[in-house]
Amino acid sequence: MKAVRIHSYGGLETLIYEDAPQPKPEEGQVLIHVRAAGVNPIDWKIRQGFLKDVFPYEMPLILGTDVSGVVEAVGAGVSAFQPGQDVYGVADMTLSGSYAEYAVARAEAIAPMPQSLNYDQAASVPIVAMTAYQALFEIGQLKAGQSVLIHGAAGGVGSFALQFAKNKGIKAIGTASADNLDFVRDLGAQQVIDYKATQFEKAVDGVDMVLDLIGGETQERSWGVLKSGGILVSTASPPSKETAAEKGVRAEIMMVQPKATNLEKIGAMFARGELATFVDGVLPLSEVQQAHELSQNGHVRGKLVLQIPDKYNEYSDPSAGNSP
């Protein structure tokens, strides 16, 4: 099969489009004939070796977690999925990632693909949507009537966090660049802040939660906007527990946990028309270097997707964008 592998950590040049052995599903696993793969920041962070102490992968490594496609085969003990079924979810890079014609996922990390989405759109959803869902509701425990400040609200995680908050009656405040303010407002932000023109800490006060998707000095400036007992949740860098204690708030670093139950709930929201996903660009798998470069440069609105073409894969119009 064709796949994108890295044989060592490093820059864009380490992404090699080449032939690789086709994986086989073991017990509890599902082999997916990949139609599309989402590009996430964690993909290029792993490629660069930033997370090698956290995720000590063996080389060569097929990157990619977000996946949509068709079940090709199932391993022993898997009864929830059948060959020919459309699925979406998270491929397991320790087995075989999604930047390939075939990928392996654990059965508990995938779910039936929402029928309202095409493959490109479905591949843009799993990691970012589950990250937002888990941050707001499983870690943050937010309820209707509470409030959240979302840094990086126009990105993949931010765009879903805004929609989840709106659907649950949570006041959302989003920071973004000037070009994305209307986009963020349309997604449900009740207050939008141009982070280059306005110091957010002078415009926000007393929120129940800060969802930090940026890190660095943005995180450091966020402590003062939280109410007593509030929580700062970051996907970008570990917040200081000491500072949190001094401020009378809580702090958590999070790494998304792939869960079929989350994917099923998210799929139901798509079916009810409560969610939209935003595909900023679709590239063929062979142009993965360009996709990583775009992702690294930031300011992607929504998600980038890699399309995996093959003789069965004439399903998708590359210009397809957002779900209704």
C-alpha atoms as one frame of an Amber mdcrd trajectory, in Angstrom:
protein
   0.000   0.000   0.000   0.996   3.659  -0.336   1.719   5.492   2.893   3.576
   8.484   4.309   6.261   7.399   6.739   9.057   9.022   8.664  12.276   7.087
   9.230  13.711   9.672  11.640  12.598  12.815  13.432  13.092  16.118  11.667
  11.725  18.614   9.164   9.323  18.354   6.258  11.851  16.368   4.252  11.410
  13.396   6.604   7.857  12.858   5.292   8.286  10.176   2.628   5.467   8.978
   0.371   6.331   5.349  -0.308   5.234   1.733  -0.339   4.656   0.133   3.048
   3.356  -3.247   4.238  -0.413  -3.436   4.633  -1.322  -3.981   8.298  -3.573
  -6.718   9.626  -6.061  -6.305  12.463  -5.397  -8.210  15.664  -7.850  -8.923
  18.472 -10.058  -5.924  19.241  -8.840  -4.019  16.178 -10.383  -2.847  12.915
  -8.637  -2.505   9.553  -9.902   0.602   7.742  -9.621   1.257   4.014  -8.775
   4.934   4.424 -10.613   7.562   2.410  -9.316  10.663   4.193  -6.997  11.610
   7.051  -7.139  14.777   9.119  -3.987  16.790   9.821  -3.444  17.781  13.453
  -0.672  19.791  15.119   0.305  16.703  17.085   1.266  15.054  13.774   4.053
  17.527  13.030   5.038  17.779  16.683   5.624  14.018  16.672   7.472  14.292
  13.334   9.794  16.935  14.781  10.517  14.804  17.846   8.947  17.183  20.342
   7.033  14.327  21.961   9.527  11.482  21.606   9.862  11.153  25.379   6.069
  10.942  25.738   5.423   8.764  22.671   8.508   6.597  21.991   7.402   5.309
  18.581   9.379   2.792  16.580  10.642   3.790  13.130   9.601   3.816  10.375
   6.367   5.400  11.554   3.154   6.028   9.630   1.771   9.276  11.005  -1.872
  10.276  11.340  -4.698   9.806  13.810  -7.906  11.270  12.340  -9.398   8.811
   9.883 -12.505   8.180   7.829 -13.065   5.242   5.562 -14.580   1.829   5.073
 -14.107  -1.213   7.288 -11.970  -3.713   5.384 -11.672  -6.392   8.067 -12.082
  -6.878  11.804  -9.993  -8.738  14.326 -11.154 -11.354  16.777 -13.689 -10.177
  19.319 -14.983  -7.262  17.242 -18.735  -7.459  16.694 -19.754  -3.787  16.506
 -18.361  -3.262  12.994 -18.679  -5.133   9.725 -16.715  -4.989   6.452 -18.137
  -2.368   4.123 -19.300  -0.062   6.919 -18.376   3.648   6.846 -16.562   4.670
  10.017 -14.645   7.591  11.470 -12.416   7.975  14.472  -8.817   7.653  15.567
  -6.209   5.376  14.037  -3.528   3.991  16.335  -0.062   5.147  15.263   1.534
   2.441  17.373  -0.130   0.003  14.955  -0.512   1.860  11.653  -1.513   5.527
  11.308  -4.002   7.141   8.942  -1.560   8.646   6.417  -1.946   5.500   4.337
  -4.319   3.508   2.165  -5.047   1.235   5.136  -4.944   1.976   8.857  -5.630
   0.071  12.049  -7.803   1.409  14.855  -8.904  -0.036  18.134 -12.627  -0.779
  18.027 -13.286   1.500  20.997 -11.739   4.466  19.135 -14.080   4.544  16.117
 -17.804   4.899  15.442 -20.223   4.827  12.512 -19.575   7.819  10.259 -22.249
  10.557  10.384 -24.358  10.178   7.249 -24.540  13.936   6.753 -20.772  14.149
   6.177 -18.583  13.086   3.282 -15.284  11.354   3.955 -13.213  14.556   3.881
 -15.499  16.260   6.362 -15.658  13.208   8.637 -11.848  12.988   8.771 -11.720
  16.580   9.992 -13.774  15.833  13.092 -12.496  13.188  15.558  -9.465  14.601
  17.394 -10.544  18.244  17.475 -14.187  17.549  18.353 -13.335  15.055  21.100
 -10.686  17.408  22.498 -13.233  20.212  22.751 -15.916  17.929  24.164 -13.661
  16.386  26.812 -12.163  19.747  27.787 -15.504  21.497  28.287 -17.624  18.725
  29.741 -15.428  15.968  31.181 -12.593  18.078  32.609 -14.183  21.517  32.877
 -17.600  20.128  33.910 -19.264  23.211  32.413 -23.015  23.656  32.719 -25.599
  25.917  31.122 -25.248  29.498  32.319 -21.495  29.269  32.880 -18.801  30.910
  30.772 -15.608  30.001  28.909 -12.821  31.996  27.263 -11.428  30.123  24.253
  -7.986  31.107  22.973  -7.524  30.219  19.311 -11.259  30.010  18.726 -11.073
  29.837  14.907  -8.995  26.656  14.814 -10.154  23.054  14.785 -10.635  22.579
  18.527 -11.834  26.137  19.048 -14.508  25.951  16.362 -16.033  22.861  17.970
 -15.729  24.276  21.489 -17.737  27.317  20.378 -20.488  25.152  18.914 -20.663
  22.846  21.938 -20.874  25.853  24.249 -23.647  27.464  22.198 -25.653  24.225
  22.121 -25.370  23.827  25.901 -26.249  27.419  26.810 -22.709  28.297  27.888
 -21.424  31.838  27.263 -18.408  31.606  24.966 -15.804  34.316  24.478 -13.331
  33.764  21.669  -9.968  35.278  20.783  -8.921  35.254  17.144  -7.215  37.302
  14.451  -9.126  40.148  12.819  -9.812  38.059   9.698 -11.578  35.414  11.775
 -13.716  37.526  14.102 -16.901  37.174  12.045 -16.286  33.433  11.655 -15.938
  33.031  15.421 -19.010  35.158  16.073 -21.078  33.133  13.612 -20.096  29.927
  15.425 -21.675  31.183  18.619 -19.188  33.403  20.454 -21.108  36.024  22.417
 -17.956  38.134  22.658 -15.042  38.178  20.209 -11.611  39.686  20.815  -8.961
  40.569  18.238  -5.944  39.372  20.185  -3.601  41.697  18.261  -5.664  44.825
  18.885  -6.979  44.182  22.402  -5.466  42.766  25.561  -8.027  40.088  26.389
  -7.400  40.379  30.133  -8.716  43.949  29.996 -11.906  42.821  28.252 -12.723
  39.615  30.168 -13.205  38.896  33.846 -14.731  36.236  36.057 -15.087  33.337
  33.605 -15.620  29.806  34.822 -13.093  28.302  32.418 -10.246  29.212  30.106
  -9.626  26.798  27.240  -6.022  27.500  26.276  -5.108  26.251  22.817  -2.113
  28.602  22.480   0.147  28.321  25.537   3.094  30.586  26.332   2.436  34.130
  27.443  -1.238  33.831  26.463  -1.596  31.184  29.146   0.313  33.258  31.689
  -1.980  36.237  31.119  -5.088  34.090  31.535  -4.971  33.454  35.272  -6.488
  36.810  36.139  -9.645  36.356  34.062 -10.806  33.277  35.977 -13.314  33.471
  38.794 -12.422  31.916  42.142 -12.681  28.155  41.770 -12.504  28.352  37.974
 -10.350  26.127  35.813  -7.727  26.617  33.118  -7.485  23.680  30.709  -4.623
  23.687  28.209  -3.822  21.503  25.239  -0.674  23.506  24.497   1.585  23.467
  27.564   1.290  22.329  31.201  -0.112  25.136  33.356   1.507  25.761  36.713
  -0.247  23.999  39.582   1.532  26.369  41.984   0.181  29.457  40.246  -3.264
  27.912  40.141  -3.179  27.315  43.895  -2.043  30.898  44.508  -4.927  32.219
  42.420  -7.525  29.944  43.993  -8.277  28.169  40.727  -7.557  24.791  39.126
  -5.364  23.893  36.174  -5.112  20.863  33.911  -3.079  19.859  30.859  -5.058
  17.514  28.653  -4.409  14.928  25.989  -7.471  13.702  24.177  -8.627  10.157
  24.935 -10.257   8.515  21.896 -13.702   7.250  22.906 -16.373   5.701  20.729
 -18.980   7.071  23.150 -17.823  10.634  22.423 -17.835   9.989  18.677 -21.354
   8.588  18.848 -22.628  11.662  20.722 -20.874  13.960  18.268 -22.328  12.003
  15.357 -25.812  12.423  16.814 -25.262  16.186  17.037 -24.360  16.263  13.347
 -27.507  14.265  12.577 -29.602  16.849  14.436 -27.938  19.696  12.536 -26.306
  21.099  15.673 -22.723  20.977  14.388 -20.761  21.963  11.308 -17.181  21.068
  10.466 -14.881  23.356   8.525 -12.398  21.974   6.033  -9.883  24.682   5.153
  -8.158  22.621   2.484  -7.981  19.162   0.934  -4.681  17.838  -0.431  -3.694
  14.455  -1.842  -1.679  12.249   0.478   1.396  12.707  -1.724   1.388  16.443
  -0.875   1.641  15.865   2.852   4.689  18.128   3.156   2.615  21.099   2.032
  -0.146  20.160   4.464   2.301  20.060   7.378   3.827  23.365   6.346   0.391
  25.018   6.280  -0.517  23.536   9.654   2.755  24.626  11.239   2.363  28.172
   9.962  -0.937  28.423  11.834  -4.033  30.460  11.095  -5.804  27.495   9.529
  -9.550  28.004   9.788 -10.890  24.629  10.866  -8.927  21.656   9.532  -6.702
  20.436   6.718  -7.444  17.014   5.247  -5.404  14.540   3.231  -7.338  12.587
   0.648  -6.260   9.036  -0.051  -7.213   8.271  -3.672  -7.500   4.745  -5.012
  -9.610   2.893  -7.535 -12.581   2.871  -5.141 -12.216   6.449  -4.092 -14.037
   8.649  -6.565 -16.496   9.665  -3.881 -15.364  13.140  -3.013 -15.268  16.536
  -4.602 -12.047  18.160  -3.320 -13.874  21.482  -3.253 -16.380  20.114  -0.736
 -16.264  22.274   2.325 -18.559  22.510   5.265 -21.460  20.449   6.404 -24.786
  22.260   6.481
